[in-house]
Amino acid sequence: MGAAARMIGLDNLSLVSSNLERPAFIVSPEQREGIAAYFKDGWFDVDYRAKVERKLPLNTLFLDHRVIGEAERKRTAIYNDLFVPQRMAHSAGMRFDLDGREEWFCFAARGEDKGVIEGEDAANFVRIARTAMHTASLATRWQHSRAQWLIDALDKTGSPAIVLDRDGRVNAVTPAAERIFGADLGVRERRLWSANPDDAAALGALTLAARTPDAPLVRRRFLLRGRGRRRQVLVTVSCVLGPALDALPGGTLLLTLSDLGGTSAGIADELQTLFGLTLAEAQVAAAIFEGDEAADIAIARGVAETTVRKQIGAIFRKLDVHRQAELVRLLAGLKR
């Protein structure tokens, strides 16, 4: 974006969400740090672009020198907290509808020495702004389509899954995930919710992961306990897209759910009857079939991981299998 700006005599070009509470933005790498610092707490109420440009019709060119006086402009937060540190002085902008999901701005700015943006420079900005927002709209549709494709594919396989958007809100839920939910755990006002206050840290971590796609995930698995459940729900986190497009609206995180007690009864009964497994061994085998690791099973069952590994060894002997993949194939046959 920096190269595109310089081609038309500008110093800065950016795409910014109109969400005043928590805007997202797409800028060149060299400008990201300064712009991120300005937007870290949302738009300032005294930002004349936020106050004036949002009142204009969509696709209307905004030139700051035409809507605010020089003396007043130099007293504003955006001029002193963003423009001065970035060595910018004059700006232009347009507000667009981004594929019917959100309104975004395309902004351009340049230094005092280059003068105000008008005439041919303004016309060039309009052309490049429309191209940038058209590209962003296509990327948004692609991102939404990818998230929907993931949900549809998981739905066809009966997998419980959820997609979160970049604000941590629930974008889509498969029917299998809805069946895991109950009065103690589910979605309220498009947010994952639990009646158990002990789940607040995990829910907060999931929201934070959706809102900060650039930050590496500290954990990829979280347990939600709900209230009154015999077993917890294991949540596994995956990224829908890489950070380059995560600022755009649409799915950001894919959450797959495993009810650690949801399928134990049927398979556990079969394993005890057919192979002589103890109840504990049968429940561990069922959890392995659901894709859980030994460490997660140990946490869910409240035992040491070494205990679970000993039980896995006993399961392998009794079922005459030597690898986890063989165990999963055998259990898949029991579920048919």
C-alpha positions as a LaTeX table, in Angstrom:
\begin{tabular}{lrrr}
\hline
Residue & $x$ (\AA) & $y$ (\AA) & $z$ (\AA) \\
\hline
Met1 & 0.00 & 0.00 & 0.00 \\
Gly2 & 2.93 & 2.30 & 0.60 \\
Ala3 & 4.10 & 1.83 & $-3.00$ \\
Ala4 & 0.59 & 2.53 & $-4.33$ \\
Ala5 & 0.46 & 5.76 & $-2.33$ \\
Arg6 & 3.81 & 6.98 & $-3.61$ \\
Met7 & 2.81 & 6.30 & $-7.22$ \\
Ile8 & 0.14 & 9.02 & $-6.98$ \\
Gly9 & 2.13 & 11.54 & $-4.97$ \\
Leu10 & 0.94 & 10.52 & $-1.50$ \\
Asp11 & 2.86 & 9.32 & 1.55 \\
Asn12 & 0.28 & 7.14 & 3.22 \\
Leu13 & $-2.63$ & 4.94 & 2.17 \\
Ser14 & $-4.74$ & 2.93 & 4.62 \\
Leu15 & $-8.01$ & 1.01 & 4.95 \\
Val16 & $-9.74$ & 1.53 & 8.29 \\
Ser17 & $-12.93$ & 0.06 & 9.76 \\
Ser18 & $-15.63$ & 2.56 & 10.75 \\
Asn19 & $-16.14$ & 0.72 & 14.04 \\
Leu20 & $-15.42$ & 3.60 & 16.40 \\
Glu21 & $-15.01$ & 1.38 & 19.46 \\
Arg22 & $-12.48$ & $-1.01$ & 17.99 \\
Pro23 & $-11.39$ & $-0.20$ & 14.44 \\
Ala24 & $-9.35$ & $-2.58$ & 12.37 \\
Phe25 & $-6.96$ & $-1.30$ & 9.75 \\
Ile26 & $-4.81$ & $-2.43$ & 6.82 \\
Val27 & $-1.64$ & $-0.42$ & 6.18 \\
Ser28 & 1.90 & $-0.88$ & 4.94 \\
Pro29 & 4.26 & $-2.57$ & 7.43 \\
Glu30 & 6.35 & 0.59 & 7.94 \\
Gln31 & 3.27 & 2.57 & 9.03 \\
Arg32 & 1.59 & $-0.10$ & 11.15 \\
Glu33 & 3.23 & 0.71 & 14.49 \\
Gly34 & 2.35 & 4.41 & 14.49 \\
Ile35 & $-1.21$ & 3.90 & 13.31 \\
Ala36 & $-1.76$ & 1.02 & 15.76 \\
Ala37 & $-0.70$ & 3.29 & 18.64 \\
Tyr38 & $-3.24$ & 5.92 & 17.62 \\
Phe39 & $-6.09$ & 3.43 & 17.25 \\
Lys40 & $-5.30$ & 1.26 & 20.30 \\
Asp41 & $-8.25$ & 2.64 & 22.32 \\
Gly42 & $-10.57$ & 3.20 & 19.37 \\
Trp43 & $-11.26$ & 6.41 & 17.50 \\
Phe44 & $-11.05$ & 9.61 & 19.52 \\
Asp45 & $-14.32$ & 11.53 & 19.71 \\
Val46 & $-12.44$ & 14.68 & 18.69 \\
Asp47 & $-11.13$ & 13.08 & 15.50 \\
Tyr48 & $-12.65$ & 15.32 & 12.83 \\
Arg49 & $-12.56$ & 12.50 & 10.28 \\
Ala50 & $-14.68$ & 10.32 & 12.56 \\
Lys51 & $-17.16$ & 13.13 & 13.20 \\
Val52 & $-17.43$ & 14.62 & 9.71 \\
Glu53 & $-16.80$ & 11.88 & 7.19 \\
Arg54 & $-19.27$ & 9.43 & 8.73 \\
Lys55 & $-22.04$ & 11.96 & 8.02 \\
Leu56 & $-21.26$ & 12.12 & 4.30 \\
Pro57 & $-22.95$ & 9.75 & 1.82 \\
Leu58 & $-21.05$ & 6.61 & 0.90 \\
Asn59 & $-18.47$ & 6.93 & $-1.89$ \\
Thr60 & $-18.10$ & 10.68 & $-1.30$ \\
Leu61 & $-14.63$ & 12.21 & $-1.49$ \\
Phe62 & $-13.56$ & 13.87 & 1.76 \\
Leu63 & $-10.80$ & 16.54 & 1.66 \\
Asp64 & $-9.82$ & 17.78 & 5.10 \\
His65 & $-8.83$ & 21.31 & 4.02 \\
Arg66 & $-12.39$ & 21.87 & 2.77 \\
Val67 & $-14.20$ & 20.82 & 5.94 \\
Ile68 & $-12.02$ & 22.18 & 8.74 \\
Gly69 & $-9.98$ & 25.35 & 9.20 \\
Glu70 & $-6.19$ & 25.23 & 9.39 \\
Ala71 & $-5.97$ & 26.47 & 12.98 \\
Glu72 & $-8.66$ & 24.08 & 14.22 \\
Arg73 & $-7.14$ & 21.13 & 12.34 \\
Lys74 & $-3.78$ & 21.64 & 14.01 \\
Arg75 & $-5.43$ & 21.47 & 17.43 \\
Thr76 & $-7.05$ & 18.07 & 16.80 \\
Ala77 & $-5.94$ & 14.73 & 18.25 \\
Ile78 & $-5.45$ & 13.13 & 14.86 \\
Tyr79 & $-3.13$ & 15.92 & 13.72 \\
Asn80 & $-0.97$ & 15.92 & 16.86 \\
Asp81 & $-1.11$ & 12.22 & 17.80 \\
Leu82 & $-1.03$ & 10.66 & 14.33 \\
Phe83 & $-0.10$ & 13.13 & 11.61 \\
Val84 & 2.84 & 14.84 & 13.33 \\
Pro85 & 4.62 & 11.59 & 14.43 \\
Gln86 & 4.05 & 10.14 & 10.94 \\
Arg87 & 5.23 & 13.40 & 9.26 \\
Met88 & 1.87 & 13.89 & 7.56 \\
Ala89 & $-0.25$ & 17.01 & 7.31 \\
His90 & $-3.12$ & 16.72 & 4.79 \\
Ser91 & $-5.56$ & 13.90 & 4.21 \\
Ala92 & $-8.33$ & 12.69 & 1.92 \\
Gly93 & $-10.76$ & 9.84 & 2.37 \\
Met94 & $-13.79$ & 7.94 & 1.15 \\
Arg95 & $-16.23$ & 5.70 & 3.01 \\
Phe96 & $-17.38$ & 2.46 & 1.40 \\
Asp97 & $-19.78$ & $-0.36$ & 2.11 \\
Leu98 & $-17.67$ & $-3.49$ & 2.43 \\
Asp99 & $-19.78$ & $-6.24$ & 0.88 \\
Gly100 & $-22.82$ & $-5.33$ & 2.96 \\
Arg101 & $-21.12$ & $-6.36$ & 6.21 \\
Glu102 & $-19.39$ & $-3.24$ & 7.44 \\
Glu103 & $-18.44$ & 0.28 & 6.43 \\
Trp104 & $-14.75$ & 1.04 & 5.89 \\
Phe105 & $-12.72$ & 4.13 & 5.03 \\
Cys106 & $-9.91$ & 4.45 & 2.54 \\
Phe107 & $-7.62$ & 7.24 & 3.74 \\
Ala108 & $-4.63$ & 8.94 & 2.14 \\
Ala109 & $-2.26$ & 11.52 & 3.61 \\
Arg110 & 0.91 & 13.37 & 2.74 \\
Gly111 & 3.40 & 15.82 & 4.22 \\
Glu112 & 3.13 & 19.58 & 4.57 \\
Asp113 & 5.70 & 20.15 & 1.85 \\
Lys114 & 3.47 & 18.53 & $-0.80$ \\
Gly115 & 0.45 & 20.70 & $-0.04$ \\
Val116 & $-3.23$ & 19.83 & 0.19 \\
Ile117 & $-4.69$ & 16.93 & $-1.79$ \\
Glu118 & $-6.84$ & 18.28 & $-4.62$ \\
Gly119 & $-7.24$ & 18.35 & $-8.38$ \\
Glu120 & $-5.52$ & 15.54 & $-10.25$ \\
Asp121 & $-4.05$ & 14.10 & $-7.03$ \\
Ala122 & $-7.54$ & 13.85 & $-5.54$ \\
Ala123 & $-8.87$ & 12.21 & $-8.72$ \\
Asn124 & $-6.02$ & 9.68 & $-8.64$ \\
Phe125 & $-6.81$ & 8.93 & $-5.01$ \\
Val126 & $-10.46$ & 8.27 & $-5.83$ \\
Arg127 & $-9.45$ & 5.76 & $-8.51$ \\
Ile128 & $-7.02$ & 3.90 & $-6.28$ \\
Ala129 & $-9.44$ & 4.02 & $-3.32$ \\
Arg130 & $-12.17$ & 2.37 & $-5.37$ \\
Thr131 & $-9.74$ & $-0.29$ & $-6.54$ \\
Ala132 & $-8.54$ & $-0.93$ & $-2.97$ \\
Met133 & $-12.05$ & $-1.22$ & $-1.58$ \\
His134 & $-13.16$ & $-3.46$ & $-4.46$ \\
Thr135 & $-10.22$ & $-5.74$ & $-3.68$ \\
Ala136 & $-11.10$ & $-5.68$ & 0.03 \\
Ser137 & $-14.71$ & $-6.58$ & $-0.80$ \\
Leu138 & $-13.57$ & $-9.55$ & $-2.87$ \\
Ala139 & $-11.25$ & $-10.66$ & $-0.06$ \\
Thr140 & $-14.10$ & $-10.32$ & 2.43 \\
Arg141 & $-16.36$ & $-12.50$ & 0.30 \\
Trp142 & $-13.59$ & $-15.05$ & $-0.08$ \\
Gln143 & $-12.95$ & $-15.07$ & 3.66 \\
His144 & $-16.66$ & $-15.46$ & 4.41 \\
Ser145 & $-16.94$ & $-18.22$ & 1.79 \\
Arg146 & $-13.99$ & $-20.09$ & 3.24 \\
Ala147 & $-15.43$ & $-19.94$ & 6.75 \\
Gln148 & $-18.82$ & $-21.07$ & 5.44 \\
Trp149 & $-17.18$ & $-23.88$ & 3.45 \\
Leu150 & $-15.45$ & $-25.09$ & 6.62 \\
Ile151 & $-18.72$ & $-25.04$ & 8.55 \\
Asp152 & $-20.62$ & $-26.81$ & 5.75 \\
Ala153 & $-17.96$ & $-29.50$ & 5.44 \\
Leu154 & $-17.87$ & $-30.08$ & 9.19 \\
Asp155 & $-21.68$ & $-30.09$ & 9.30 \\
Lys156 & $-21.80$ & $-32.88$ & 6.69 \\
Thr157 & $-19.47$ & $-35.01$ & 8.80 \\
Gly158 & $-21.48$ & $-34.32$ & 11.95 \\
Ser159 & $-18.62$ & $-32.43$ & 13.58 \\
Pro160 & $-19.38$ & $-29.85$ & 16.28 \\
Ala161 & $-17.76$ & $-26.56$ & 15.23 \\
Ile162 & $-18.05$ & $-22.79$ & 15.64 \\
Val163 & $-16.57$ & $-19.87$ & 13.67 \\
Leu164 & $-15.69$ & $-16.63$ & 15.49 \\
Asp165 & $-15.27$ & $-13.28$ & 13.75 \\
Arg166 & $-12.54$ & $-10.73$ & 14.51 \\
Asp167 & $-14.56$ & $-9.30$ & 17.41 \\
Gly168 & $-14.87$ & $-12.71$ & 19.03 \\
Arg169 & $-18.53$ & $-13.00$ & 18.12 \\
Val170 & $-20.05$ & $-16.26$ & 16.88 \\
Asn171 & $-20.30$ & $-16.20$ & 13.09 \\
Ala172 & $-21.61$ & $-19.73$ & 12.49 \\
Val173 & $-22.44$ & $-22.90$ & 14.44 \\
Thr174 & $-22.96$ & $-26.48$ & 13.24 \\
Pro175 & $-26.00$ & $-28.44$ & 14.48 \\
Ala176 & $-23.64$ & $-30.89$ & 16.20 \\
Ala177 & $-22.20$ & $-28.03$ & 18.26 \\
Glu178 & $-25.70$ & $-26.87$ & 19.16 \\
Arg179 & $-26.47$ & $-30.36$ & 20.48 \\
Ile180 & $-23.52$ & $-30.08$ & 22.89 \\
Phe181 & $-24.86$ & $-26.78$ & 24.22 \\
Gly182 & $-27.45$ & $-26.59$ & 26.95 \\
Ala183 & $-28.86$ & $-24.25$ & 29.56 \\
Asp184 & $-25.41$ & $-24.00$ & 31.13 \\
Leu185 & $-23.31$ & $-23.46$ & 27.99 \\
Gly186 & $-24.00$ & $-21.96$ & 24.59 \\
Val187 & $-24.30$ & $-18.74$ & 22.59 \\
Arg188 & $-25.92$ & $-15.58$ & 23.95 \\
Glu189 & $-26.04$ & $-12.35$ & 21.97 \\
Arg190 & $-23.56$ & $-13.88$ & 19.50 \\
Arg191 & $-21.04$ & $-14.60$ & 22.25 \\
Leu192 & $-19.93$ & $-17.93$ & 23.68 \\
Trp193 & $-21.36$ & $-18.09$ & 27.19 \\
Ser194 & $-21.11$ & $-20.33$ & 30.23 \\
Ala195 & $-23.01$ & $-20.38$ & 33.50 \\
Asn196 & $-19.80$ & $-21.45$ & 35.23 \\
Pro197 & $-17.66$ & $-18.44$ & 36.27 \\
Asp198 & $-14.60$ & $-20.71$ & 36.12 \\
Asp199 & $-14.98$ & $-20.70$ & 32.32 \\
Ala200 & $-14.50$ & $-16.92$ & 32.10 \\
Ala201 & $-10.72$ & $-17.17$ & 31.59 \\
Ala202 & $-11.06$ & $-19.65$ & 28.69 \\
Leu203 & $-13.84$ & $-17.63$ & 27.04 \\
Gly204 & $-11.80$ & $-14.47$ & 27.42 \\
Ala205 & $-8.76$ & $-16.15$ & 25.88 \\
Leu206 & $-10.82$ & $-17.25$ & 22.86 \\
Thr207 & $-12.16$ & $-13.72$ & 22.34 \\
Leu208 & $-8.67$ & $-12.27$ & 22.67 \\
Ala209 & $-7.32$ & $-14.77$ & 20.13 \\
Ala210 & $-9.99$ & $-13.70$ & 17.63 \\
Arg211 & $-9.30$ & $-10.00$ & 18.21 \\
Thr212 & $-5.51$ & $-10.25$ & 17.99 \\
Pro213 & $-4.79$ & $-12.56$ & 15.04 \\
Asp214 & $-1.19$ & $-11.32$ & 14.80 \\
Ala215 & $-0.37$ & $-12.61$ & 18.29 \\
Pro216 & 0.60 & $-16.29$ & 18.54 \\
Leu217 & $-1.86$ & $-18.50$ & 20.41 \\
Val218 & $-0.58$ & $-19.36$ & 23.86 \\
Arg219 & $-2.80$ & $-22.45$ & 23.82 \\
Arg220 & $-4.75$ & $-24.17$ & 21.09 \\
Arg221 & $-7.02$ & $-26.15$ & 23.41 \\
Phe222 & $-9.33$ & $-24.96$ & 26.17 \\
Leu223 & $-11.75$ & $-26.73$ & 28.49 \\
Leu224 & $-15.24$ & $-25.37$ & 29.15 \\
Arg225 & $-16.86$ & $-26.89$ & 32.20 \\
Gly226 & $-20.37$ & $-25.47$ & 32.06 \\
Arg227 & $-22.46$ & $-26.28$ & 35.13 \\
Gly228 & $-23.74$ & $-29.69$ & 36.16 \\
Arg229 & $-22.05$ & $-31.52$ & 33.25 \\
Arg230 & $-20.54$ & $-34.96$ & 33.82 \\
Arg231 & $-17.67$ & $-34.11$ & 31.46 \\
Gln232 & $-16.13$ & $-30.89$ & 30.16 \\
Val233 & $-16.21$ & $-29.66$ & 26.56 \\
Leu234 & $-12.80$ & $-29.49$ & 24.88 \\
Val235 & $-12.38$ & $-26.58$ & 22.44 \\
Thr236 & $-9.63$ & $-26.79$ & 19.78 \\
Val237 & $-8.70$ & $-23.52$ & 18.03 \\
Ser238 & $-7.58$ & $-23.09$ & 14.39 \\
Cys239 & $-7.16$ & $-19.97$ & 12.24 \\
Val240 & $-9.52$ & $-19.55$ & 9.30 \\
Leu241 & $-7.05$ & $-17.28$ & 7.49 \\
Gly242 & $-3.61$ & $-15.79$ & 8.02 \\
Pro243 & $-3.14$ & $-12.33$ & 9.58 \\
Ala244 & $-3.05$ & $-10.50$ & 6.23 \\
Leu245 & $-6.85$ & $-10.67$ & 5.86 \\
Asp246 & $-7.95$ & $-11.08$ & 9.45 \\
Ala247 & $-8.68$ & $-7.35$ & 9.79 \\
Leu248 & $-11.58$ & $-7.77$ & 7.36 \\
Pro249 & $-15.02$ & $-8.82$ & 8.61 \\
Gly250 & $-15.82$ & $-12.51$ & 8.45 \\
Gly251 & $-14.62$ & $-15.70$ & 10.10 \\
Thr252 & $-11.28$ & $-15.52$ & 11.91 \\
Leu253 & $-11.13$ & $-18.55$ & 14.23 \\
Leu254 & $-12.52$ & $-22.06$ & 13.79 \\
Leu255 & $-13.39$ & $-23.80$ & 17.06 \\
Thr256 & $-14.02$ & $-27.55$ & 17.05 \\
Leu257 & $-15.74$ & $-29.00$ & 20.10 \\
Ser258 & $-15.35$ & $-32.38$ & 21.78 \\
Asp259 & $-17.83$ & $-33.37$ & 24.45 \\
Leu260 & $-15.58$ & $-35.43$ & 26.69 \\
Gly261 & $-18.57$ & $-37.36$ & 27.96 \\
Gly262 & $-20.86$ & $-37.18$ & 24.97 \\
Thr263 & $-19.99$ & $-40.49$ & 23.26 \\
Ser264 & $-18.51$ & $-42.43$ & 26.16 \\
Ala265 & $-21.62$ & $-44.35$ & 27.09 \\
Gly266 & $-22.28$ & $-46.21$ & 23.83 \\
Ile267 & $-18.69$ & $-47.05$ & 22.92 \\
Ala268 & $-17.71$ & $-47.69$ & 26.54 \\
Asp269 & $-20.46$ & $-50.28$ & 26.92 \\
Glu270 & $-19.37$ & $-52.04$ & 23.72 \\
Leu271 & $-15.71$ & $-52.09$ & 24.76 \\
Gln272 & $-16.49$ & $-53.48$ & 28.22 \\
Thr273 & $-18.76$ & $-56.16$ & 26.77 \\
Leu274 & $-16.64$ & $-57.21$ & 23.80 \\
Phe275 & $-13.08$ & $-56.75$ & 25.06 \\
Gly276 & $-13.32$ & $-56.79$ & 28.83 \\
Leu277 & $-12.09$ & $-53.23$ & 29.35 \\
Thr278 & $-12.69$ & $-51.61$ & 32.70 \\
Leu279 & $-15.04$ & $-48.61$ & 32.74 \\
Ala280 & $-12.09$ & $-46.23$ & 33.09 \\
Glu281 & $-10.21$ & $-47.87$ & 30.20 \\
Ala282 & $-13.32$ & $-47.80$ & 28.00 \\
Gln283 & $-13.87$ & $-44.10$ & 28.67 \\
Val284 & $-10.24$ & $-43.32$ & 27.86 \\
Ala285 & $-10.53$ & $-45.27$ & 24.60 \\
Ala286 & $-13.69$ & $-43.31$ & 23.70 \\
Ala287 & $-11.88$ & $-40.04$ & 24.38 \\
Ile288 & $-8.98$ & $-41.11$ & 22.11 \\
Phe289 & $-11.53$ & $-41.86$ & 19.39 \\
Glu290 & $-12.81$ & $-38.28$ & 19.76 \\
Gly291 & $-9.29$ & $-37.05$ & 19.00 \\
Asp292 & $-8.18$ & $-36.11$ & 22.50 \\
Glu293 & $-4.58$ & $-36.33$ & 23.64 \\
Ala294 & $-3.45$ & $-38.07$ & 26.82 \\
Ala295 & $-2.79$ & $-34.76$ & 28.58 \\
Asp296 & $-6.30$ & $-33.46$ & 27.81 \\
Ile297 & $-7.91$ & $-36.73$ & 28.93 \\
Ala298 & $-5.95$ & $-36.58$ & 32.19 \\
Ile299 & $-7.15$ & $-33.03$ & 32.86 \\
Ala300 & $-10.76$ & $-33.92$ & 32.05 \\
Arg301 & $-10.69$ & $-37.01$ & 34.29 \\
Gly302 & $-8.76$ & $-35.36$ & 37.09 \\
Val303 & $-5.92$ & $-37.93$ & 37.09 \\
Ala304 & $-2.21$ & $-37.91$ & 36.31 \\
Glu305 & $-1.14$ & $-38.22$ & 32.68 \\
Thr306 & 0.96 & $-41.25$ & 33.62 \\
Thr307 & $-2.23$ & $-42.98$ & 34.80 \\
Val308 & $-3.89$ & $-42.32$ & 31.45 \\
Arg309 & $-0.86$ & $-43.65$ & 29.57 \\
Lys310 & $-0.93$ & $-46.87$ & 31.62 \\
Gln311 & $-4.61$ & $-47.25$ & 30.78 \\
Ile312 & $-3.82$ & $-46.71$ & 27.08 \\
Gly313 & $-1.22$ & $-49.48$ & 27.30 \\
Ala314 & $-3.84$ & $-51.81$ & 28.82 \\
Ile315 & $-6.32$ & $-50.86$ & 26.08 \\
Phe316 & $-3.80$ & $-51.69$ & 23.35 \\
Arg317 & $-3.12$ & $-55.11$ & 24.89 \\
Lys318 & $-6.77$ & $-56.05$ & 25.35 \\
Leu319 & $-7.77$ & $-54.91$ & 21.87 \\
Asp320 & $-4.61$ & $-56.34$ & 20.27 \\
Val321 & $-3.63$ & $-53.10$ & 18.57 \\
His322 & $-0.22$ & $-51.45$ & 18.43 \\
Arg323 & $-0.91$ & $-47.90$ & 17.25 \\
Gln324 & $-3.47$ & $-45.24$ & 17.99 \\
Ala325 & $-4.60$ & $-45.22$ & 14.35 \\
Glu326 & $-5.50$ & $-48.93$ & 14.62 \\
Leu327 & $-7.52$ & $-48.21$ & 17.77 \\
Val328 & $-9.44$ & $-45.42$ & 16.05 \\
Arg329 & $-10.23$ & $-47.64$ & 13.04 \\
Leu330 & $-11.51$ & $-50.37$ & 15.35 \\
Leu331 & $-13.71$ & $-47.96$ & 17.29 \\
Ala332 & $-15.02$ & $-46.44$ & 14.05 \\
Gly333 & $-16.23$ & $-49.93$ & 13.13 \\
Leu334 & $-18.08$ & $-50.18$ & 16.44 \\
Lys335 & $-19.91$ & $-46.91$ & 15.73 \\
Arg336 & $-21.31$ & $-47.99$ & 12.36 \\
\hline
\end{tabular}
